Amino acid sequence: MEITVIGGGRVGTGLARLWRTAGHAVTVLSSEGGDAAGADVVVVAVPAPAVFEALGRVSGLAGQVTVDTCNVFGGRDEEFPSLSHQLKSIIGGPTAKAFSTNFAADYDRVGEQLVRPSNLFAAEPKAREIAERLSHDAGYDPVFVGDLDPGARLLEDSFGLTRALARQFGHFFYRYARPGAL
C-alpha cells in the first residue's frame, strides 16, 4: 500500500516505521508539506491545533482515504461531530479515526507483547478495511467501535480516560477480547 503520513513527529514517524517493516511504501511529509497524490491512504498525525495549517501545505488530498490519529486537546469546532468529521470536510474522502488511544512512545514495543494489543478505531464503510489493515500491519488487533459518527467523537472524548490511566500505570497497552479469547 502507498501511505502518505502528514506529520513527522513521534506518531507519524513511529507508524511509518511499523508500516515499512510490514512492507508498505510510506512517505512522511513534515512541516514543509508536499504532495499526497497517488497515495492509497493519507494518515494525519499532527497535533490537533496544527492540523489545518499542515493540511494547507499538502497538495493532492482531494478525495483521499484518510486516517485521523489526532488527539483533541482543549476545544474543537462544535460545528462538526468530531475532528475527524472536520478533516473529512476538507479532504473529502472516506475517513477513519485510529491510533489515538495508543502511546506512540511505545510503538517499538508492540511486537514484544505476549498477545497483540488492541487498537480502537471508528470508520466509514469505505475506510474500514484500510484502517483494519493498517492496525494489523502495525502489530495491533483492530477493534471497531462503529461508524465515524458517533465513533470518532467517542475516541476523541476517551483521551481523558487514557491520561487518567497513564497517571496510574505509566504508558500501557490494552487488549479487548470476548470471554475465553484471552
N, C-alpha and C positions, 0 to 999 in steps of 0.2 A: 504494500500500500504506500502511496505517496502522501506523506503527512507534512503539513506546514504548521509549525508551532510559533505563535506570536508571543514572545516573551523569553528572554534569555536569562531569567533568574533561576532560582532553585527548583521551582515546579517545572518550568519549561525544559530546562536542560536535563533535569532528572528523568522526566518522562521520555524525552528524546533518547537518552542513553538506553533506557529499558526497551524502547521500541526498535532501536537499531540492533540491539542484541537479538531481538525476535525476528530480524530480517527485513524490517521496513526501511524505506528511504525517507529520511527525516531532514527537513530544512528548518533551522531555528532562525527566526527573524528577531533581532534585538531592537533597541530603541531607535535605530536608524530606519527601520521598516524594510520594505522590499515588496516582492511580487508573490502572491499566493496562487496565481492562475495555474491550473493543471493539477492542483492537489486533490486527492480523494477526500481529504478531511482537513479542516483548519481547527487547530486547538488554541484557544485563547487562554493564556497563562500569564496574565499581568495583574498587578494589584488593582482591585476594582476602581479606585479613583482615577487610575491612569488608562482605563480600557478605551475610552473614546478617543483620546489623543493617540494611543497606539494604533487603533484601527484606521485612523486618518492617515497614517504613514504607510499603509499597506494597500497595494492595488490587487486586482484580480479576486476580490472577495465575493462579488455578487453571486448569490445563489449557492454558495459553498455549503456542504455539510459542516456543521460547527459543533465543537465540544467546548463548553464553558467550564473551566476549572476554578473560576474565581470565587473567593470568599468575600462577602459583603461586610465591611467594617463600617458601622455607623449607618447613615441614611442612604436611601435609594430613591429613585424616581418612582413614586407611587402610581404614576400613570400606567405602569406595567406590573403584571403579577410578580415578576422576578427580574433579576439582572439578565438571566438567560433570554427572557422574552424581549428585553430591550436590545440585546445583541442581535437576536433574530430580526428585529425591526430594521436593523442596519444592514446585516449581511443577507438576509432573505432566504436562506436555505434551511433544510431540516436541522433541528438543534437538539443537543443533549446537554445535561449538566452531569459532570462526573469528576472524580478525583478531588473533590472539595472537602471530603471528610477523612482524608488520609494525610499523614505527615510527610512532606517532601523530603525532609532531612533523613528519613528512613527508607527511601526508595531503594537504596543499595542493599538493604537488609531483607527485602521482600522474599527473595529466594532462599534465605536461611531458615524460614519459619517451618515448623513441623507440618502445618497444613496451610493451604493458601489463605491469606487474609481476604476479607471481603472488600468490595468497592461498591458503595451505594451509588446508583445513578438513576436519573429520570431522562426520558427521551420521547420525542415524537416518533411515530412509527418508522419513518424513513431514515431516522438517525439511530434507531435502537441497535440494529445489527452491528454497526460500526462501533458504537460505544461499548457493546459487549465484547467485541473482538479486541479493541484497544485495552480494555480492562484485563482480559485474559492474557494478552500478549505482554502486559506489564507485570504479570505474576499474580494478579488478583482473581478471585472469583467474583464475577459481576452479580450484583443483587439489584434487580429492577424495582424501583419504588413507585413506578407509574408514569403516566404521560407527563410531559413538561408542565402542564397545568393540572394539578397543583404540585407535582413532584419537585420542580426546581425550587420553588419557594420553601417547601419543607426542608430541603437540603440546605438552603441558604440560612434558614432560621435555626438549624441544628448546630450552627457554628458555636453558639454559647455553650451548648452541652459538651461539644468536643473540647472546648477550652477548659470547662469545669473538670472534666475527667482528666485532662492533661495536668491540671494542678495537683491532682491526687496521685497519678501514676507516672507522670512524665509522658513522653511520646509513647504511643501504643498502637498495636494492630488490633483489629476486631474481626470477628467471624460470626456471621448469621447463618444458621442452618436449621433444617427441620429436625425434630426429635429423632434420635437414632442415627443421624448423619455425622455426628462428631466423633 
